[in-house]
Amino acid sequence: MKRFLFHCRLNIKSKPLFYSLVSILFLLFTSHLPVRSQDMSRDSLIWYANDFFNKSFNQARRNAALAQIYADSSKLLYAAAREPYGVARYDYLIGVIERHKGNFPIAKEHLNRFLSAATTEKDTLKMADTHFQLGTILQNQGLLDEAIEHEYASIRLYEAAGFPQYTADSYTNLGIIYRKLKQYEDSERQYRRALEIDEKLDDLDGQASNHANLGNLYAEQGRYEDAIVCYQRAMHFDSLNQSAWGLAYDHEDIGNMLNHQGNYRDGLNQHFLALGIRRQLPHQKEIAFSYQNIGNAYFALNQPDPALIYLDSAATIGQAIEAKELLSEIAGTRSKIYARAGNYRLAYAYSVEYNNRHDSLLNQGITDKINTLNAQFETEIKENQIALLNSENALKSSQLSAKKRQLTGLLIALILFAVLSMLVYRLYRRTESQKVLISKNLDEKEILLREIHHRVKNNLQFISSLLNLQTEHVDDEKALSALQEGQDRVQSMALIHQNLYQEDNLTGVKVKDYFIKLIRNLFDSYNIRKNQIELELEVEDLNLDVDTVIPIGLIINELVSNSLKYAFPGKRQGIILIKLQEMDEQLELTVRDNGKGISSQEMEQLGSSFGYRLIKVFQNQLNAELAVKDQKGLLVEMKIRKYRKTN
């Protein structure tokens, strides 16, 4: 699991009550001093303020309440000493305290405010510290592209200020980010850089953290023997350092590895040990991780009830601290639990939530941005190495004679000219070949895409046929109706893929033609006699992409099916109107019949029907407004804001 370091590693065994009383008495005394006395004791006030500042920082992870007392004391002392930048540093302390408590939104607000003050003061070290803290918070929230920018900024500032021990912490966080992105080589390189610095400085906390992170990396790759060695080293250093926080992570890491190996019972025991330690600290973020791990273990042991209890507890904390990655993972596990239990409605809802959260965390744009930042950073390191080598070569080359330099230069020029001539010729030949190859590939891809749509259509048609066969063996009217409705929904999607492989446009659908085929299929499905129900279509000639047409098609399928079943009892005649037009950058969809209408009681019961709930899901997907009215029949209007047209 995640390990995040903080910079000061002093092992101060504070006595909370004693220090709080001393600070209060001292402040009561100094607050009543005359102005002249305060001016004379300004250096003393700043000394005590700095001391409380450091004590607050060192206690932020161990004892949040005591850290808050120290922070308040330092702020009052800085104010008494008329030190405005010292007062501004209070925001940094509160940001660190709230970060360790897991209150990320509050922490970011204070840290961003302090970063402006530190930048104005050109305080390089505190600018670096703040970037590090913000990077850690953003990483916990799953905002990896923003996190990596802050980590690179902290490394540059720490190196400029000459603080290698803090640089190691930033390298550790970079390793964690790249592990989440499954860029394992980059991750291991950053961990090794951090570990090399920690070993030189004999930093027990840093060595424990980076051995544990390497263990997590190896376990994720299935290298369990290497992972065990790393976890044992981490536990050794955490024991030497008497770090309860670190030991909790060690139990968690070992538990996760045991789960990877399928040993869920022993893994569960390790996670309970971690939770017991964390409840004594307490830090909400780490407690949420333990709840999640325990819930996952119970799910693996096929015990859904305790699994959901612990996952709900983790989600409650995750929502409070805006931990997006944690909430995404919990939604994925909930979906699997409900799917296994046969509750497909909830399984589908949580699956949609997981996909939405996961896609927002790791889309291609974010990954590309992170890869670009990584390349820039690695290039800076290489350029520094190249600059050093170039200076050495320049010193040696200055000792050569002028004649040798001239001959060498002439030879190089001739070689370059020959090479460039060859490259230009090869480039020309390659360009011509690539033109032919690209044209061929485009034709092949178009054929392949048509074949894919064809096969998808065939598969959906096969499913529809299976549902049709099943209806022949079902006597129950409700079951028979459900099978027929399912068959109609599948058929509505199959028609889309049929249009795609039959038309020249492989990405868009002509909605008017599609609507005609869809409704004709529904009329056949419900055995509507000729001249019994008249269809009126007022549809613009629009080409819409697949992601827009599928939900609209399913909505029309539900509404028209409803009208055919209920609006015209006793084979009475009627009219169904379907209207779709684009106005003011939105699609206006209208489905109307002149049937018996809908009563107020039926209107109240709409939310309990599956078809209406399905329409509501697609309404959210299309970012649409929905209105259902009784106006001499049923009238349904939908204004769709999220759609995409194709050429």
C-alpha positions in Angstrom: 0.0 0.0 0.0 1.1 3.7 -0.1 3.8 5.0 2.1 4.4 8.8 2.3 7.3 10.3 4.2 7.5 13.7 6.0 10.7 15.6 6.2 11.7 16.1 9.9 12.7 12.8 11.5 13.6 14.0 15.0 12.4 11.5 17.6 11.2 14.0 20.3 9.3 12.3 23.2 7.0 15.2 24.1 4.9 15.6 27.1 1.7 17.2 25.8 0.2 18.6 29.0 3.5 20.0 30.2 4.3 21.8 26.9 0.7 23.1 26.5 0.7 24.6 30.0 4.2 26.2 29.4 3.1 27.7 26.1 -0.1 29.1 27.6 1.6 30.6 30.6 4.3 32.1 28.4 1.8 33.6 26.1 -0.2 35.1 28.9 2.9 36.7 30.2 4.2 38.1 26.9 0.8 39.3 25.8 0.8 41.8 28.7 4.4 43.1 28.2 4.7 46.8 27.3 5.7 47.5 23.7 9.3 48.4 24.6 9.8 45.1 26.4 8.3 43.2 23.4 10.7 45.0 21.1 13.7 44.1 23.3 12.7 40.5 23.5 11.8 40.0 19.8 14.7 37.6 19.2 13.6 35.5 22.2 10.0 35.5 20.9 11.1 34.3 17.5 13.3 31.6 19.0 10.4 30.2 21.0 8.1 30.5 18.0 10.5 28.6 15.8 10.8 25.9 18.6 7.0 25.5 18.7 6.9 25.4 14.9 9.4 22.5 14.8 7.6 20.7 17.6 4.3 21.0 15.8 5.8 19.7 12.6 7.4 16.7 14.3 4.1 15.8 16.1 1.9 16.2 13.0 1.9 12.5 12.2 2.1 11.2 15.7 -0.3 13.4 17.7 -2.5 15.8 15.8 -4.0 17.4 18.9 -0.6 18.2 20.4 0.7 19.5 17.0 -2.3 21.9 16.8 -1.4 23.3 20.3 2.2 23.9 19.2 1.0 25.5 15.9 -1.3 27.9 17.7 1.4 28.8 20.1 3.9 29.5 17.3 1.4 31.7 15.5 0.8 33.8 18.6 4.5 34.2 19.3 5.2 35.2 15.8 2.4 37.8 16.0 3.8 39.1 19.3 7.2 39.4 17.7 5.6 41.3 14.7 6.9 38.6 12.3 4.3 38.4 9.4 6.1 35.7 7.5 6.2 33.6 10.7 2.5 34.1 11.0 2.0 33.0 7.4 3.9 29.7 8.2 1.0 28.7 10.4 -0.9 27.8 7.2 1.9 25.4 6.4 1.6 23.7 9.8 -2.2 23.4 9.5 -1.8 22.0 6.0 0.6 19.3 7.2 -1.6 18.4 10.3 -4.7 18.2 8.2 -2.9 16.1 5.5 -1.9 13.5 8.1 -5.5 13.5 9.5 -6.7 12.8 5.9 -8.6 16.1 5.5 -7.1 16.8 2.0 -9.3 19.7 0.8 -8.6 21.7 4.0 -4.9 20.8 3.8 -4.6 21.9 0.1 -6.3 25.3 0.9 -3.8 26.1 3.6 -0.7 24.8 1.7 -1.6 26.7 -1.5 -2.0 29.9 0.6 1.4 29.4 2.2 3.1 28.6 -1.1 2.3 32.1 -2.3 3.8 33.6 0.8 6.9 31.4 0.6 7.4 32.3 -3.1 7.1 36.0 -2.3 9.8 35.6 0.5 11.9 33.4 -1.9 12.1 30.8 0.8 13.5 28.0 -1.3 13.3 25.3 1.4 9.7 26.0 2.4 8.7 26.2 -1.3 10.1 22.8 -1.8 8.4 21.5 1.4 5.1 22.8 0.3 5.4 21.3 -3.2 6.2 17.9 -1.5 3.2 18.1 0.7 0.8 19.1 -2.1 2.3 16.3 -4.3 1.6 13.8 -1.5 -2.0 15.0 -1.1 -2.8 15.0 -4.9 -1.3 11.5 -5.1 -3.7 10.2 -2.4 -6.6 11.9 -4.3 -5.5 10.1 -7.6 -4.6 13.3 -9.4 -1.3 11.8 -10.6 -0.5 14.4 -13.3 -0.7 17.3 -10.9 1.1 15.3 -8.2 4.1 14.6 -10.4 4.5 18.2 -11.3 4.8 19.2 -7.6 7.2 16.3 -6.9 9.6 17.4 -9.7 9.4 21.0 -8.5 10.3 19.9 -4.9 13.3 17.9 -6.2 14.7 20.8 -8.1 14.3 23.2 -5.1 15.7 20.7 -2.6 18.8 20.1 -4.8 19.2 23.9 -5.2 18.9 24.4 -1.4 21.3 21.4 -0.7 18.9 19.1 1.3 19.5 15.5 -0.1 17.5 13.9 2.7 14.4 15.7 1.5 15.2 15.0 -2.1 15.0 11.3 -1.2 11.4 11.7 0.0 10.4 13.2 -3.3 12.0 10.4 -5.3 10.0 8.0 -3.1 6.8 9.6 -4.0 7.7 9.6 -7.7 8.3 5.8 -7.4 4.8 5.4 -6.0 3.3 7.3 -8.8 5.0 5.3 -11.5 4.1 2.1 -9.7 0.4 3.1 -9.9 0.9 3.7 -13.6 2.5 0.3 -13.9 5.7 1.8 -15.2 7.8 -0.6 -13.1 11.3 0.2 -14.4 10.8 4.0 -13.8 9.3 3.2 -10.4 12.2 1.0 -9.3 14.7 3.6 -10.5 13.2 6.3 -8.3 13.0 4.0 -5.3 16.7 3.1 -5.8 17.7 6.8 -6.0 15.9 7.5 -2.7 17.3 4.4 -1.0 20.9 5.3 -2.0 20.5 8.7 -0.4 18.8 7.2 2.8 21.7 4.7 3.2 24.3 7.5 2.9 22.5 9.5 5.6 21.7 6.4 7.8 18.0 7.4 7.7 16.1 4.6 9.3 12.7 5.9 8.4 13.6 6.4 4.8 15.3 3.0 4.5 12.2 1.3 6.0 9.9 3.1 3.7 11.8 2.5 0.5 12.4 -1.2 1.3 8.7 -1.6 1.8 7.9 0.3 -1.4 10.3 -2.0 -3.3 8.5 -5.0 -1.7 5.2 -3.6 -3.0 6.6 -3.2 -6.4 8.0 -6.8 -6.5 4.8 -8.3 -5.1 2.8 -6.5 -7.8 5.0 -8.2 -10.4 4.7 -11.6 -8.8 8.3 -11.6 -7.5 7.2 -12.8 -4.0 10.6 -14.0 -2.7 12.2 -10.6 -3.5 9.2 -8.9 -1.9 9.5 -10.9 1.4 13.2 -9.9 1.7 12.3 -6.2 1.3 9.4 -6.4 3.8 11.7 -8.0 6.4 14.2 -5.2 6.0 11.4 -2.6 6.3 10.1 -4.2 9.5 13.7 -4.3 10.9 14.2 -0.6 10.4 10.7 0.4 11.6 11.4 -1.7 14.8 14.7 0.1 15.3 13.0 3.4 14.8 10.0 2.5 17.1 7.7 3.6 14.3 4.1 2.4 14.9 3.1 4.2 11.7 5.7 2.2 9.7 4.9 -1.1 11.4 1.2 -0.7 10.5 2.2 -0.3 6.8 4.5 -3.4 7.1 1.6 -5.5 8.3 -0.6 -4.1 5.5 2.1 -4.7 2.8 2.5 -8.3 3.9 -1.2 -8.8 4.0 -1.6 -7.5 0.4 1.2 -9.9 -0.7 -0.5 -12.8 0.9 -3.8 -11.8 -0.8 -1.9 -11.8 -4.2 -0.8 -15.3 -3.4 -4.4 -16.4 -2.6 -3.7 -16.8 1.1 -6.6 -14.6 2.1 -7.1 -15.8 5.7 -3.5 -15.0 6.8 -3.7 -11.8 4.7 -6.9 -10.8 6.6 -5.1 -11.3 10.0 -2.3 -9.0 8.9 -4.8 -6.3 7.9 -6.5 -6.5 11.3 -3.1 -6.0 12.9 -2.5 -2.9 10.8 -6.0 -1.5 11.6 -5.4 -2.0 15.4 -2.3 0.1 15.2 -3.9 2.8 13.1 -6.8 3.2 15.4 -4.4 4.3 18.1 -2.8 7.0 16.0 -5.5 7.8 14.4 -5.1 8.9 10.8 -8.3 8.7 8.7 -6.6 8.1 5.4 -4.7 5.0 6.7 -7.7 3.7 8.5 -9.7 3.9 5.3 -7.0 1.8 3.5 -7.3 -0.8 6.3 -11.1 -0.9 6.0 -10.7 -1.3 2.2 -8.2 -4.1 2.5 -10.3 -6.0 5.1 -13.4 -5.7 2.9 -11.4 -7.0 -0.1 -10.2 -10.0 1.9 -13.7 -10.8 3.1 -14.9 -10.6 -0.5 -12.2 -13.0 -1.6 -13.3 -15.4 1.2 -16.9 -15.2 -0.2 -18.2 -13.4 2.9 -20.1 -10.5 1.3 -21.8 -9.1 4.4 -18.7 -8.1 6.4 -17.0 -7.2 3.1 -19.7 -4.5 2.4 -19.6 -3.3 6.0 -15.9 -2.5 5.8 -16.1 -1.1 2.3 -18.9 1.2 3.3 -16.7 2.5 6.2 -13.8 3.0 3.8 -16.1 4.9 1.4 -17.4 7.2 4.1 -13.9 8.3 4.9 -12.9 8.4 1.2 -15.8 10.8 0.4 -14.9 13.1 3.3 -11.2 13.4 2.3 -12.0 13.3 -1.5 -9.8 10.2 -2.1 -10.8 9.6 -5.7 -8.6 6.6 -6.4 -9.9 4.9 -3.2 -13.5 5.5 -4.1 -12.9 4.1 -7.6 -11.4 0.9 -6.2 -14.3 0.5 -3.7 -16.9 0.9 -6.5 -15.1 -1.8 -8.5 -15.2 -4.3 -5.6 -18.8 -3.5 -4.8 -19.8 -4.2 -8.4 -18.2 -7.6 -8.1 -19.9 -8.4 -4.8 -23.4 -7.6 -6.1 -22.7 -9.4 -9.4 -21.8 -12.5 -7.5 -24.9 -12.2 -5.4 -27.1 -11.9 -8.5 -28.1 -8.2 -7.8 -27.2 -7.1 -11.3 -28.9 -3.7 -11.0 -26.5 -2.6 -8.2 -23.6 -4.4 -9.9 -24.2 -2.4 -13.0 -24.6 0.9 -11.1 -21.3 0.4 -9.3 -19.6 -0.8 -12.5 -20.6 2.5 -14.2 -19.3 4.4 -11.1 -16.0 2.5 -11.2 -15.5 3.1 -15.0 -16.3 6.8 -14.7 -13.9 7.3 -11.8 -11.2 5.1 -13.2 -11.3 6.8 -16.6 -11.1 10.3 -15.0 -8.0 9.2 -13.0 -6.0 7.5 -15.8 -7.0 8.8 -19.1 -4.6 8.9 -22.0 -4.0 12.7 -21.7 -2.9 12.4 -18.1 -0.6 9.4 -18.9 0.9 11.3 -21.8 1.5 14.4 -19.6 3.2 12.3 -17.0 5.4 10.5 -19.5 6.4 13.9 -20.9 7.3 15.2 -17.4 9.3 12.1 -16.8 11.2 12.4 -20.1 12.0 16.1 -19.3 13.2 15.2 -15.8 15.4 12.3 -17.0 16.7 14.6 -19.8 17.8 17.2 -17.2 19.8 14.6 -15.4 21.4 13.3 -18.6 22.2 16.9 -19.7 23.9 17.6 -16.4 26.0 14.5 -16.9 26.8 15.4 -20.5 27.7 18.9 -19.5 30.3 17.5 -17.0 31.7 15.2 -19.7 31.8 18.0 -22.2 33.9 20.2 -19.9 36.4 17.4 -19.4 36.6 16.8 -23.1 37.0 20.5 -23.8 40.0 20.6 -21.5 41.7 17.7 -23.3 40.9 19.0 -26.8 42.4 22.4 -26.0 45.8 20.7 -25.7 45.7 19.5 -29.3 47.4 21.4 -32.1 45.5 23.8 -34.4 46.4 21.7 -37.4 44.9 18.6 -35.9 41.7 20.4 -35.1 41.5 21.7 -38.7 42.1 18.3 -40.2 39.6 16.7 -37.8 37.0 19.4 -38.6 37.4 18.9 -42.3 37.1 15.2 -42.0 34.0 15.5 -39.8 32.5 17.9 -42.3 33.1 15.5 -45.2 31.7 12.6 -43.2 28.6 14.6 -42.2 28.0 15.7 -45.8 28.2 12.1 -47.0 26.0 10.9 -44.1 23.5 13.7 -44.7 23.3 13.0 -48.4 22.7 9.3 -47.7 20.1 10.1 -45.0 18.2 12.5 -47.4 18.1 9.9 -50.1 17.0 7.1 -47.7 14.4 9.5 -46.2 13.0 10.2 -49.6 12.7 6.5 -50.4 11.2 5.7 -47.0 8.6 8.5 -47.4 7.5 7.1 -50.7 7.2 3.6 -49.2 5.3 4.8 -46.2 2.8 6.6 -48.4 2.0 3.3 -50.1 1.9 1.4 -46.8 -0.3 4.0 -45.1 -2.8 3.8 -47.9 -2.9 0.1 -47.7 -3.3 0.1 -43.9 -6.2 2.5 -44.1 -8.0 0.2 -46.5 -7.3 -2.8 -44.3 -8.5 -1.0 -41.2 -11.7 0.1 -42.9 -12.4 -3.5 -43.9 -11.5 -4.7 -40.4 -13.9 -2.2 -38.8 -16.7 -3.2 -41.1 -16.1 -6.8 -40.1 -16.1 -5.9 -36.4 -19.5 -4.2 -36.8 -20.8 -7.1 -38.8 -19.7 -9.6 -36.1 -21.2 -7.5 -33.3 -24.4 -7.3 -35.2 -24.4 -11.1 -35.7 -23.7 -11.7 -32.0 -26.5 -9.4 -30.9 -28.8 -11.1 -33.5 -27.8 -14.5 -32.0 -28.7 -13.3 -28.5 -32.0 -12.0 -29.8 -32.7 -15.4 -31.4 -31.9 -17.1 -28.1 -34.3 -14.9 -26.3 -37.0 -15.6 -28.9 -36.5 -19.4 -28.5 -36.7 -19.0 -24.8 -40.1 -17.4 -25.1 -41.5 -20.6 -26.6 -40.9 -22.4 -23.3 -42.2 -19.8 -20.9 -45.8 -19.7 -19.7 -45.6 -16.9 -17.2 -46.9 -13.7 -18.7 -44.4 -11.4 -16.8 -41.4 -13.5 -17.7 -42.6 -13.7 -21.3 -43.0 -9.9 -21.4 -39.5 -9.4 -19.9 -38.0 -11.7 -22.5 -39.7 -9.9 -25.3 -38.6 -6.5 -24.0 -35.0 -7.7 -23.7 -35.2 -9.0 -27.2 -36.4 -5.6 -28.5 -33.5 -3.9 -26.7 -30.9 -6.2 -28.1 -32.5 -5.8 -31.6 -32.3 -2.0 -31.3 -28.5 -2.2 -30.7 -28.1 -4.7 -33.5 -29.7 -2.4 -36.0 -27.1 0.3 -35.2 -24.2 -2.0 -36.0 -26.0 -3.2 -39.1 -26.3 0.4 -40.4 -22.6 1.0 -39.6 -21.2 -1.9 -41.7 -23.7 -1.3 -44.5 -23.0 2.4 -44.9 -19.9 4.4 -46.0 -19.7 6.1 -42.6 -18.2 3.7 -40.1 -18.6 5.9 -37.0 -22.0 7.5 -37.4 -25.6 6.5 -37.9 -28.3 8.2 -40.0 -30.9 8.5 -37.3 -34.0 8.9 -39.5 -33.3 5.6 -41.3 -32.4 3.9 -38.0 -35.7 5.1 -36.3 -37.8 3.7 -39.2 -36.2 0.3 -39.0 -36.3 0.3 -35.1 -40.1 1.2 -35.0 -40.9 -1.2 -37.8 -39.3 -4.0 -35.8 -41.3 -3.0 -32.7 -44.6 -3.0 -34.7 -43.8 -6.5 -36.0 -42.8 -7.6 -32.4 -46.2 -6.5 -31.0 -48.2 -7.8 -34.0 -49.6 -4.3 -34.9 -52.1 -4.6 -37.7 -51.9 -2.5 -40.8 -53.8 0.9 -40.3 -54.3 0.1 -36.6 -51.6 2.6 -35.4 -50.2 5.3 -37.5 -46.5 6.4 -37.1 -45.6 10.1 -37.7 -41.9 10.8 -37.9 -40.4 14.4 -37.8 -36.7 13.7 -37.7 -33.9 15.9 -39.1 -31.3 14.3 -41.4 -28.6 14.0 -38.6 -25.6 11.7 -38.4 -24.9 10.9 -34.8 -22.0 8.8 -33.4 -22.6 5.4 -31.8 -22.3 6.5 -28.2 -25.1 9.0 -28.8 -27.4 6.8 -30.9 -27.4 3.7 -28.6 -28.9 5.4 -25.5 -31.4 7.4 -27.7 -32.4 4.2 -29.5 -33.0 2.4 -26.3 -35.0 5.3 -24.9 -37.3 5.3 -28.0 -37.5 1.5 -27.8 -38.8 1.8 -24.2 -41.3 4.6 -24.9 -42.7 3.1 -28.1 -43.0 -0.3 -26.5 -44.9 1.2 -23.6 -47.3 3.0 -26.0 -47.9 -0.2 -28.0 -48.6 -2.2 -24.9 -50.7 0.2 -22.8 -51.9 3.2 -24.8 -54.4 1.5 -27.2 -56.3 -1.2 -25.3 -58.8 -3.4 -27.2 -56.9 -3.0 -30.6 -58.1 0.6 -30.8 -56.6 2.9 -33.5 -54.2 5.6 -32.7 -51.1 7.7 -33.6 -47.6 7.7 -32.3 -45.4 10.8 -33.0 -41.6 10.7 -32.8 -39.8 14.0 -33.3 -36.1 14.8 -33.2 -34.5 18.1 -34.0 -31.4 20.1 -33.1 -32.0 23.6 -31.6 -29.7 25.9 -29.6 -26.9 23.3 -29.4 -29.1 20.6 -28.0 -31.3 17.8 -29.3 -35.0 17.9 -28.6 -36.6 14.5 -28.6 -40.4 14.1 -28.4 -42.4 10.9 -28.2 -46.2 11.3 -28.1 -49.3 9.1 -28.5 -53.0 9.9 -28.5 -53.9 6.9 -26.4 -55.6 6.6 -23.0 -52.9 8.7 -21.3 -51.5 8.2 -17.8 -53.3 8.6 -14.5 -51.8 10.5 -11.5 -51.4 7.1 -9.7 -49.6 5.6 -12.6 -47.4 8.7 -12.7 -46.4 8.2 -9.1 -45.5 4.6 -9.7 -43.3 5.3 -12.7 -40.1 5.2 -10.7 -40.6 1.5 -9.8 -40.6 0.2 -13.4 -37.4 -1.1 -14.9 -38.0 0.6 -18.2 -38.3 4.1 -16.6 -35.2 3.5 -14.4 -33.4 2.5 -17.6 -34.5 5.8 -19.2 -33.3 7.7 -16.2 -29.8 6.1 -16.5 -29.6 7.1 -20.2 -30.9 10.6 -19.2 -27.9 11.0 -17.0 -25.5 9.6 -19.6 -26.8 12.2 -22.2 -26.9 15.0 -19.6 -30.6 15.5 -20.6 -33.8 17.1 -19.1 -36.8 14.7 -19.0 -40.5 15.7 -18.8 -43.4 13.2 -18.7 -46.9 14.7 -19.1 -50.5 13.6 -19.7 -51.9 15.7 -22.6 -54.6 13.8 -24.4 -52.3 10.8 -24.3 -48.8 10.4 -23.0 -46.2 13.1 -23.9 -42.5 12.6 -23.2 -40.0 15.4 -23.9 -36.2 15.2 -23.5 -33.7 17.9 -24.1 -30.2 16.3 -24.7 -27.1 18.4 -24.1 -24.4 15.7 -24.4 -24.2 14.4 -28.0 -21.8 14.2 -30.9 -22.5 14.5 -34.6 -20.4 12.8 -37.4 -19.9 13.8 -41.0 
